Amino acid sequence: MRYARSFLRDLKSLESAAYQQICEVVFEKCLQIQGIQDLPELHPIGSDALFYRFTIDNYMVGIEVTGHIVKFVRVLPKPYL
């Protein structure tokens, strides 16, 4: 797994409760899943199956999937995605 600078910047700007919740999912639970299809409410972005988004509470997390590499790209409040 990799983390884009934009993702880490977004993460730092979150309120404490949201920060903790997203960190738990991204840095702990995501390491334990078998495949990206196990992520909560996973949806492709576009038709090329390279970018996806999933939901954690009131936030959307954007990821890029290239082969076996998952790169976390952004984390934004739901209304902005």
Phi and psi in degrees as a GROMACS rama.xvg file:
@    title "Ramachandran Plot"
@    xaxis  label "Phi"
@    yaxis  label "Psi"
@TYPE xy
-130.729  161.156  ARG-2
-134.12  119.635  TYR-3
-71.1547  152.051  ALA-4
-56.8745  -37.7423  ARG-5
-63.1413  -37.7373  SER-6
-64.5952  -46.5879  PHE-7
-65.0346  -36.9757  LEU-8
-64.9724  -45.2006  ARG-9
-60.2836  -43.2146  ASP-10
-60.9254  -43.3397  LEU-11
-63.3409  -28.9345  LYS-12
-84.0022  -5.34714  SER-13
-75.8177  155.363  LEU-14
-66.3212  159.882  GLU-15
-55.2339  -47.5436  SER-16
-63.8761  -44.6979  ALA-17
-66.6067  -40.2522  ALA-18
-57.5185  -48.4702  TYR-19
-63.8108  -43.5281  GLN-20
-64.6361  -44.8953  GLN-21
-69.6225  -39.5313  ILE-22
-60.1274  -41.1238  CYS-23
-60.6559  -44.7526  GLU-24
-70.8096  -49.5813  VAL-25
-71.6098  -44.7144  VAL-26
-92.6533  -13.7624  PHE-27
-118.588  -59.5895  GLU-28
-68.7196  -36.0256  LYS-29
-65.6757  -26.0403  CYS-30
-73.3331  -18.4809  LEU-31
-98.3837  -10.7018  GLN-32
-78.916  156.221  ILE-33
-81.9  -35.4643  GLN-34
-156.028  165.689  GLY-35
-64.9084  -22.7206  ILE-36
-63.5988  -13.9895  GLN-37
-83.8678  -4.66476  ASP-38
-71.9899  147.491  LEU-39
-68.1347  126.425  PRO-40
53.4208  49.6867  GLU-41
-73.9456  129.826  LEU-42
-136.724  137.977  HIS-43
-71.6562  149.519  PRO-44
-108.797  110.895  ILE-45
84.7045  -171.312  GLY-46
-107.086  -2.18591  SER-47
-89.9556  -1.41395  ASP-48
56.3467  36.7277  ALA-49
-107.328  -38.1122  LEU-50
-112.174  140.809  PHE-51
-137.588  163.966  TYR-52
-135.839  150.228  ARG-53
-143.088  163.544  PHE-54
-107.848  137.093  THR-55
-129.943  107.759  ILE-56
54.5156  -116.741  ASP-57
-100.166  23.4996  ASN-58
-128.017  149.128  TYR-59
-108.875  135.489  MET-60
-113.247  125.54  VAL-61
-98.5503  134.008  GLY-62
-129.48  156.687  ILE-63
-118.367  128.952  GLU-64
-116.061  117.954  VAL-65
-127.639  103.726  THR-66
64.0833  -121.859  GLY-67
-97.4959  6.45835  HIS-68
-99.401  125.523  ILE-69
-110.701  124  VAL-70
-115.865  120.993  LYS-71
-79.2836  122.392  PHE-72
-103.679  -47.3067  VAL-73
-146.182  157.144  ARG-74
-137.157  118.291  VAL-75
-135.193  152.457  LEU-76
-59.2825  145.767  PRO-77
-49.1363  -46.583  LYS-78
-60.0563  -19.9873  PRO-79
-90.0868  -6.11222  TYR-80
